[in-house]
Amino acid sequence: MECPKCSANNEETAEYCFSCGTQLIQPQVNLENREIKKKETFKPVTMFKNIKHKKIICAAALVIVAVILTLLIVSVFSQENGMKIAYNMRQNLGQNIVTVERSAKVHVNTFSAFSAINKPADFDYIYESEKGIVVDGVNVPEWTITLYAVDTEITKIYYRDYTQQNKNYKGTKFKQPVEYSDLQDAKTLSEIEKKFNISPVSITFYIDKTADYRFMYYFVNENGDEERREFIVTVDEESNVASIQETDFDELFNNIE
């Protein structure tokens, strides 16, 4: 076999030229096998990378969703419930303020952080929501709990919810008014609440274990005017209805100044 480089004669079976070392026999490449190898080697790797990438994205999305849900849950449960705190305080009516504070696990103040609450202030102690809302152009807390004392004893607790007046200072809008006759057959507080289908705007707890629940709403009358209504329902210690009184809002409860 003649060397293509130096023209030296080599044996027919020689793989390299004995003179210059040039490779005489080129290795054969099986293109079909190489193509199969490419298919078997590279494509599955690419698919694996894509699958792995998608899994990482899905895992990251799940983590984000979990974090958001956790923050929402923490936010909801961290918010104080004014009505619940007032009920806890009620358990120690007649006791001194320290005992009442301990029963609700709170610390009360002698003035409000909101000037609109302090203007007509006639309370001895107050505990209120830190978050404020605007009612009829006035900044007030979402709720307040005011306490009244005689000597060293807490004799009355007044809980007020302002959130129902956030959109309209007259309260929640009803399509039709609730008449006094509609309430007369109600025997318990829960039955009254079903009639109104709204939470009371205020609750007053007394030392004799009775309580006044005030429900307020408004509706549009036949003349197209907004008419405001409210009822005060007095219940005993067992939440049985003792009396129902329809009141004059402007006469008994002045608007926020």
C-alpha positions in Angstrom: 0.0 0.0 0.0 1.5 3.3 -1.1 1.6 6.1 1.5 -0.4 9.1 0.2 2.0 11.4 1.9 5.5 10.1 1.3 4.8 7.5 -1.4 6.6 4.8 0.6 5.4 1.2 0.0 3.8 -0.5 2.9 2.1 -3.8 3.5 -1.5 -4.0 2.5 -2.6 -4.6 6.1 -0.5 -1.8 7.6 -2.5 0.8 9.5 0.3 3.4 9.6 3.1 4.3 7.2 6.4 2.8 8.5 8.2 5.8 7.0 6.2 8.9 8.1 3.6 7.5 10.4 0.6 8.7 8.4 -2.6 6.7 9.1 -3.3 4.5 6.1 -6.6 2.9 7.1 -9.4 5.2 8.3 -11.8 3.8 10.8 -15.3 3.3 9.5 -18.1 5.2 11.1 -21.6 3.7 11.4 -23.8 6.7 10.7 -26.9 4.9 11.5 -25.6 3.8 14.9 -24.3 7.3 15.6 -27.7 8.8 14.8 -29.3 6.3 17.1 -26.8 7.2 19.8 -27.6 10.8 19.4 -31.3 10.1 19.8 -30.7 7.9 22.8 -28.2 10.3 24.4 -29.3 13.9 23.8 -33.0 13.9 23.4 -33.8 12.2 26.7 -31.4 14.5 28.5 -33.2 17.5 27.0 -36.6 16.2 28.0 -35.3 15.5 31.5 -34.1 19.1 31.8 -37.4 20.4 30.6 -39.3 18.3 33.1 -37.0 19.3 35.9 -37.4 22.9 35.0 -41.2 22.6 35.1 -41.0 20.9 38.4 -38.9 23.7 39.8 -41.4 26.3 38.6 -44.3 24.4 40.0 -42.6 24.0 43.3 -41.7 27.7 43.5 -45.4 28.6 42.7 -46.6 26.3 45.4 -44.2 27.9 47.9 -45.5 31.4 47.0 -49.1 30.4 47.3 -48.4 28.8 50.7 -46.7 32.0 51.9 -49.6 34.1 50.8 -52.1 31.8 52.5 -50.1 31.8 55.7 -49.9 35.6 55.7 -53.7 35.8 55.2 -54.4 33.4 58.0 -52.0 35.1 60.4 -53.6 38.5 59.5 -57.1 37.2 60.1 -56.3 35.5 63.4 -54.1 38.4 64.6 -56.9 40.9 64.3 -58.6 41.6 67.6 -62.3 40.9 67.9 -63.8 43.8 69.8 -67.1 42.0 70.6 -65.3 38.9 71.9 -63.1 41.1 74.2 -66.2 42.9 75.5 -67.9 39.6 76.3 -64.8 38.5 78.2 -64.8 41.7 80.1 -68.5 41.2 81.0 -67.7 38.2 83.0 -66.1 40.3 85.7 -68.5 43.2 85.8 -68.6 44.5 89.4 -64.9 43.9 89.9 -62.1 46.4 89.7 -60.4 47.4 86.4 -57.4 45.2 87.0 -59.5 42.1 87.3 -61.5 43.1 84.2 -58.3 43.7 82.2 -57.0 40.3 83.2 -60.2 38.5 82.2 -59.8 39.9 78.6 -56.0 39.9 78.6 -55.8 43.5 77.5 -54.6 46.8 79.0 -57.1 49.7 78.9 -56.4 53.4 78.6 -58.1 56.5 80.0 -58.3 58.3 76.7 -58.8 57.4 73.0 -56.1 57.7 70.3 -58.9 59.3 68.1 -59.9 62.9 68.9 -63.4 62.3 67.7 -63.9 59.8 70.5 -62.4 62.0 73.2 -64.6 65.1 72.4 -67.8 63.7 74.0 -65.9 61.4 76.3 -67.8 60.4 79.5 -66.1 57.1 80.1 -63.5 56.1 82.7 -61.6 53.6 80.6 -61.4 52.7 77.0 -60.0 49.9 74.8 -60.2 50.3 71.0 -59.1 49.0 67.7 -55.8 50.3 66.4 -57.1 50.4 62.9 -59.2 53.5 62.0 -62.0 54.0 59.4 -63.8 57.1 58.2 -67.4 57.6 59.1 -69.2 60.7 57.7 -65.9 62.3 57.2 -64.6 61.6 60.7 -61.7 59.3 61.5 -62.7 56.8 64.2 -61.6 53.3 65.3 -63.3 50.3 63.9 -64.6 49.6 67.3 -64.4 50.8 70.9 -65.0 49.4 74.4 -65.7 52.0 77.0 -65.9 51.1 80.7 -67.7 53.0 83.5 -66.8 52.8 87.1 -68.3 53.7 90.5 -65.6 53.9 93.1 -63.4 51.0 92.2 -66.1 48.8 90.5 -66.8 48.5 86.8 -70.5 48.9 86.5 -71.1 49.2 82.8 -69.3 48.1 79.6 -70.3 49.7 76.2 -69.1 48.1 73.0 -69.5 50.2 69.8 -68.9 48.9 66.2 -68.4 51.6 63.6 -67.7 49.4 60.6 -71.4 49.2 59.6 -71.4 53.0 59.2 -68.2 53.0 57.0 -70.2 53.3 53.7 -73.1 55.3 55.2 -73.2 56.9 58.6 -76.9 55.8 58.8 -75.9 52.2 58.9 -76.7 49.2 56.7 -79.1 49.8 53.8 -82.3 47.7 53.9 -84.7 47.2 50.9 -87.7 47.2 53.3 -88.0 48.3 56.9 -88.3 46.0 59.8 -91.5 46.8 61.7 -92.0 46.5 65.4 -94.7 44.0 64.8 -92.2 41.7 63.0 -90.2 41.4 66.2 -92.9 40.8 68.8 -92.9 37.0 68.4 -89.1 36.8 68.9 -88.2 35.3 72.3 -84.4 35.1 72.2 -81.6 37.3 71.0 -80.7 34.9 68.2 -84.2 35.2 66.8 -83.9 38.9 66.8 -80.6 38.7 65.0 -82.2 36.6 62.3 -84.9 39.2 61.8 -82.4 41.9 61.2 -79.6 39.8 59.6 -77.0 42.3 60.8 -74.8 42.6 63.8 -75.7 45.2 66.5 -73.9 48.5 66.2 -73.5 48.6 70.0 -74.0 46.4 73.0 -74.3 47.8 76.6 -73.6 45.3 79.4 -74.9 46.2 82.9 -73.9 45.0 86.3 -77.3 43.3 86.8 -76.4 40.9 83.9 -78.8 42.5 81.5 -77.7 43.9 78.1 -79.0 46.3 75.5 -78.4 45.4 71.8 -78.8 48.2 69.4 -79.6 47.5 65.7 -79.5 50.4 63.2 -80.3 50.5 59.5 -81.8 52.8 56.9 -84.0 52.4 53.8 -85.4 54.6 51.0 -89.0 55.5 51.6 -91.8 56.1 49.1 -90.8 59.7 48.7 -87.2 58.7 47.7 -85.8 59.9 51.0 -83.4 57.9 53.2 -85.1 57.0 56.5 -83.1 55.8 59.4 -84.5 53.3 61.9 -83.1 51.6 65.1 -84.2 49.3 67.8 -82.8 48.5 71.2 -83.4 45.0 72.4 -82.9 44.3 76.1 -82.1 40.7 77.1 -81.5 39.0 80.4 -78.5 36.9 81.5 -79.8 33.9 79.4 -80.2 36.1 76.3 -84.0 35.9 76.5 -85.7 39.1 75.2 -87.0 41.3 78.0 -88.1 44.3 75.9 -87.9 45.8 72.4 -87.9 49.5 71.9 -87.9 51.5 68.7 -85.9 54.7 69.4 -85.5 58.1 67.8 -81.9 58.1 66.6 -81.5 61.8 66.6 -82.9 62.2 70.1 -81.0 59.4 71.9 -77.8 59.0 69.8 -76.2 62.0 68.4 -74.2 61.8 65.2 -70.4 61.7 65.4 -69.2 65.3 65.9 
